[in-house]
Amino acid sequence: MTDQPSTATTNAVATARMTDRTPEAKKQLRADIGSTWTRFSTQELTDLKDNDDLVSQLVAKYGLQKDIAARDAEAIVKGRSF
């Protein structure tokens, strides 16, 4: 046993964040968004920059209130990066 703190959790979080940034992870995020909100074209999904952009698009396309759009977007995005 050592006096050093465990880095297992920290490394797992860092690995998960790096995995979220892969092209496949970004493609999956956009696919999840597209399957949930079908009014988005493929180009519109590709053009999404971040969660705020998604929220703005949900307000515009679906007429959702901003707080509801933000809640729904966060439920799909779950901290993943665009």
C-alpha positions in Angstrom: 0.0 0.0 0.0 1.3 3.5 -0.8 0.5 7.0 0.4 -0.2 8.0 -3.1 -3.9 8.7 -4.1 -5.5 6.5 -6.6 -5.7 7.9 -10.1 -8.0 5.2 -11.5 -11.1 7.4 -11.4 -9.2 10.4 -12.8 -7.8 8.4 -15.6 -11.2 6.9 -16.4 -12.8 10.3 -16.6 -10.0 11.6 -18.8 -10.3 8.6 -21.1 -14.1 9.0 -21.4 -13.6 12.7 -22.3 -11.0 11.8 -25.0 -13.4 9.1 -26.3 -16.2 11.6 -26.5 -14.0 13.7 -28.9 -13.4 11.0 -31.5 -15.1 11.4 -34.9 -17.2 8.3 -34.2 -18.4 9.7 -30.9 -19.4 13.0 -32.5 -21.1 11.1 -35.3 -23.1 9.1 -32.7 -24.1 12.3 -30.9 -25.4 13.8 -34.0 -27.2 10.5 -34.9 -28.8 10.5 -31.4 -29.9 14.1 -31.9 -31.3 13.4 -35.4 -33.3 10.3 -34.2 -34.8 12.3 -31.3 -35.6 15.4 -33.4 -36.3 14.4 -36.9 -36.8 17.9 -38.4 -33.1 18.4 -38.5 -31.5 17.8 -41.9 -28.1 16.0 -42.1 -26.5 19.4 -42.9 -28.1 21.0 -39.9 -26.9 18.2 -37.6 -23.4 18.6 -39.0 -23.5 22.4 -38.5 -24.3 22.1 -34.8 -21.4 23.6 -32.8 -22.3 23.1 -29.2 -25.2 22.6 -26.7 -26.2 26.2 -26.9 -26.5 26.0 -30.7 -28.7 22.9 -30.3 -30.9 24.7 -27.8 -31.3 27.7 -30.2 -32.2 25.3 -33.0 -34.8 23.5 -30.9 -36.4 26.8 -30.0 -36.5 27.8 -33.6 -37.6 24.5 -35.2 -39.9 23.1 -32.6 -41.1 26.3 -30.8 -40.0 25.0 -27.4 -39.4 27.3 -24.5 -35.7 27.9 -24.0 -35.6 26.2 -20.5 -37.4 23.1 -21.9 -35.1 23.0 -24.9 -32.1 23.2 -22.7 -33.3 20.4 -20.4 -34.1 18.2 -23.4 -30.8 18.9 -25.1 -28.8 18.1 -22.0 -30.7 14.8 -21.7 -29.4 13.8 -25.1 -26.0 15.4 -25.1 -25.1 14.2 -21.6 -21.8 16.1 -21.6 -20.6 14.8 -24.9 -18.8 17.2 -27.2 -19.8 18.2 -30.7 
